Amino acid sequence: MKYFFFDIDGTLTNIHTGQLVESGVETLRKLEANGHFVAIATGRAYYKSVKIASQAGIHNLVANGGAALVINDELVKNAPLDREKALTIIHEADELGYGILVATEDSTKVVMRDHRFLEQFGRRKEDTEYVYDPLMNYDELENIYKFYISMKEEDEYKLKNRDLLGHIRMGDDYFWYQHDKKDKGIEDMVAYLGGELKDVVVFGDGENDMVMFRKEWTSIAMGNGYPGLLQKADYVTDASEDDGIKKACEHFGWI
């Protein structure tokens, strides 16, 4: 029995259209029919991940960058960020005058103490519910799942505590903090199921998948993937839209 973990964007989906690749989804069904465990491993928040998982007919998830586990459609855990480290970064960014949005739950909702983020950047492209609370005290926040800072890339050096937590930037105008430990989520999932790490197989394509390409298990990169990931992979298959998942699983005899 193998434990398969698939990234979403560019792996289960066509990177150009965002749609699930039919041959990939069919391959997942065949893997399950052959007795293997199939799951998604993604940096996406839990509330986002369950939607695509449902569309793909997948019932197991490593989400929220490894901090959330779903087994047989049941949320086993979903941990927030390290609170003290998050607050250290938030206070520094606040003192420097940058806008901050804080996700205190796993949802589209973010809380803001002022309008600086919207003034400095504007509204995010993703569906977001903005809650204005001028009386919010950061130190009284119990859980912090993500937070966003409206800081340009060229100014990041000003944030001395920037690297206390993992962060992501998709554009020049803002970046955000979230869990970046998909490999640890995979470890936790396999331990929960009583499996062995040598039986893990991961599929990915992006730079953020580097963390889950480890020597303890088999790592497969999609052919259109991030160059550094291709070099780190045990095997490189074709792009997702070119039946990459199916071809890899046929190559190893898993289907």
C-alpha positions in Angstrom: 0.0 0.0 0.0 1.2 3.5 -0.9 0.2 6.8 0.5 -0.3 9.3 -2.4 -0.3 13.1 -1.8 -1.1 15.5 -4.7 -0.7 19.2 -5.0 -3.6 21.0 -6.6 -2.5 23.9 -8.9 -0.6 22.6 -11.9 -0.7 19.0 -10.6 -4.3 17.9 -10.3 -5.4 20.9 -12.4 -4.3 22.4 -15.7 -2.1 25.3 -14.7 -3.5 27.3 -17.7 -7.3 26.8 -17.1 -7.5 25.9 -13.4 -9.7 22.9 -14.2 -9.2 19.4 -12.9 -7.5 17.1 -15.4 -9.8 14.2 -16.2 -7.0 11.6 -16.7 -5.6 12.6 -13.3 -8.9 12.2 -11.5 -9.5 8.9 -13.2 -6.0 7.7 -12.1 -6.8 8.6 -8.5 -9.9 6.4 -8.6 -7.7 3.5 -10.0 -5.2 4.0 -7.2 -7.9 3.8 -4.6 -9.3 0.7 -6.3 -5.9 -0.9 -6.0 -5.9 -0.3 -2.3 -3.8 2.8 -2.1 -4.4 5.9 0.1 -5.1 9.1 -1.8 -5.0 12.7 -0.5 -4.4 16.3 -1.4 -1.4 18.2 0.0 -1.8 21.9 -0.4 -0.9 25.3 1.1 -4.5 26.4 0.6 -6.7 27.1 3.6 -9.0 24.3 4.7 -12.1 26.1 3.6 -10.7 26.4 0.1 -9.3 22.9 -0.1 -12.5 21.1 0.6 -14.2 22.6 -2.4 -11.7 21.2 -4.9 -11.4 17.9 -3.0 -15.1 17.5 -3.3 -15.0 18.1 -7.0 -12.2 15.5 -7.4 -13.9 13.0 -5.1 -11.0 13.1 -2.7 -11.8 12.5 1.0 -8.4 13.1 2.6 -6.5 16.4 2.9 -3.3 17.9 4.2 -4.3 21.6 4.0 -3.4 25.0 5.5 0.2 24.4 4.5 0.3 21.1 6.5 -1.4 22.4 9.7 -4.9 20.9 8.8 -5.6 17.2 8.4 -8.9 15.8 7.0 -9.4 12.0 7.0 -12.5 10.5 5.5 -14.0 14.0 5.2 -13.5 14.6 9.0 -11.4 17.5 10.1 -8.9 16.0 12.5 -7.0 19.2 13.3 -6.4 22.7 12.0 -3.7 24.6 13.9 -3.2 28.4 13.7 0.2 30.0 13.3 2.7 30.3 16.2 0.9 33.2 18.1 3.9 34.9 19.7 5.9 34.9 16.4 3.0 36.2 14.5 2.4 39.0 17.0 6.1 40.0 16.9 5.9 40.4 13.1 2.5 42.2 13.2 3.6 44.7 15.8 6.8 45.5 13.9 4.8 46.0 10.6 2.3 48.1 12.4 5.0 50.4 13.9 6.5 50.8 10.5 3.2 52.0 9.1 2.1 49.2 6.9 -1.5 47.9 6.5 -2.3 44.6 8.1 -5.2 42.1 7.6 -5.5 39.2 10.1 -7.4 36.0 9.5 -8.5 34.8 13.0 -10.4 31.8 11.6 -10.2 29.5 8.6 -12.5 31.5 6.3 -12.7 34.4 3.8 -13.0 36.8 6.7 -10.1 39.1 7.7 -10.0 41.7 10.5 -8.4 45.2 10.1 -7.8 47.8 12.8 -7.6 50.6 10.2 -7.8 51.1 6.5 -4.1 51.2 5.7 -4.0 48.0 3.8 -6.9 49.1 1.5 -5.3 52.5 1.1 -1.8 51.2 0.3 -2.8 48.2 -1.8 -6.6 48.0 -2.4 -8.8 45.0 -2.3 -7.4 41.5 -2.8 -8.4 39.7 -6.0 -9.6 36.7 -4.0 -13.0 36.6 -2.3 -12.4 38.4 1.0 -14.8 39.7 3.7 -13.2 42.8 5.3 -14.1 43.4 9.0 -13.2 46.9 10.3 -12.6 46.9 14.1 -10.8 50.1 15.3 -10.8 48.7 18.8 -9.0 45.5 18.0 -6.1 44.7 20.2 -3.7 42.4 18.4 -2.4 41.0 21.7 -5.9 39.8 22.5 -6.3 37.7 19.4 -6.5 34.1 20.4 -5.9 32.5 17.0 -4.0 33.8 13.9 -4.3 31.6 10.8 -2.9 34.0 8.3 -2.0 37.7 8.1 -1.3 40.0 5.2 1.0 43.0 5.1 0.8 45.7 2.4 4.6 46.0 2.0 6.3 46.2 -1.4 9.0 43.7 -2.1 11.7 46.3 -2.2 10.9 47.3 1.4 10.9 43.9 3.0 14.4 44.5 4.4 12.8 47.0 6.8 11.0 44.1 8.6 13.7 42.7 10.8 11.5 39.8 12.0 10.3 38.9 8.5 11.7 35.4 8.6 10.3 34.3 11.9 7.5 32.5 10.0 7.1 31.2 6.5 5.6 33.7 4.0 4.5 34.0 0.4 4.5 36.8 -2.1 2.6 36.6 -5.4 3.0 40.2 -6.4 5.0 43.3 -5.6 2.5 45.1 -3.4 1.8 42.7 -0.5 2.7 39.4 1.0 1.2 37.1 3.6 2.2 34.6 6.3 0.9 31.1 6.5 2.1 27.6 7.4 4.7 26.2 5.1 5.1 22.6 6.4 3.3 20.3 4.0 5.9 17.7 4.7 5.1 17.7 8.4 1.4 17.4 7.6 2.2 14.4 5.5 4.2 12.9 8.3 1.4 13.5 10.7 -1.2 11.9 8.4 0.9 8.8 7.8 1.6 8.4 11.5 -2.1 8.8 12.2 -2.9 6.0 9.7 -0.1 3.8 11.1 1.9 3.8 7.8 5.5 4.1 7.0 7.2 7.1 5.4 9.0 5.0 2.8 5.6 4.2 1.3 4.7 7.9 0.7 4.5 9.3 -2.9 4.1 13.0 -3.5 3.3 14.8 -6.7 4.0 18.5 -7.2 5.0 21.2 -9.6 5.6 24.5 -7.8 8.4 26.2 -5.8 6.2 25.8 -2.7 6.2 22.0 -3.2 10.0 22.0 -2.5 9.4 21.4 1.2 7.5 18.1 0.6 10.1 16.6 -1.8 12.1 14.6 0.8 14.5 11.8 0.6 12.4 9.6 2.9 9.9 9.0 0.2 9.2 9.1 -3.5 8.9 12.6 -5.1 7.4 13.1 -8.6 7.5 16.4 -10.4 5.2 17.5 -13.2 7.2 18.2 -16.4 6.1 21.9 -16.5 7.3 22.4 -12.9 9.6 24.8 -11.1 13.2 24.1 -12.2 14.5 23.6 -8.7 11.8 21.0 -8.1 12.6 19.1 -11.2 16.2 18.8 -10.0 15.1 17.6 -6.6 12.6 15.0 -7.9 13.1 11.2 -8.0 11.1 11.2 -11.2 9.8 13.8 -13.7 6.7 13.0 -15.6 4.8 15.0 -18.2 2.7 18.2 -17.5 -0.7 17.6 -15.8 -2.7 18.4 -18.9 -0.5 15.9 -20.8 -1.6 13.0 -18.5 1.4 13.4 -16.3 -0.2 11.7 -13.2 -1.5 8.8 -15.3 1.8 8.2 -17.0 3.8 8.3 -13.8 1.6 5.8 -12.1 1.7 3.5 -15.1 5.5 3.8 -15.2 5.8 2.6 -11.6 3.1 0.0 -12.0 0.7 1.5 -9.4 -2.2 1.2 -11.9 
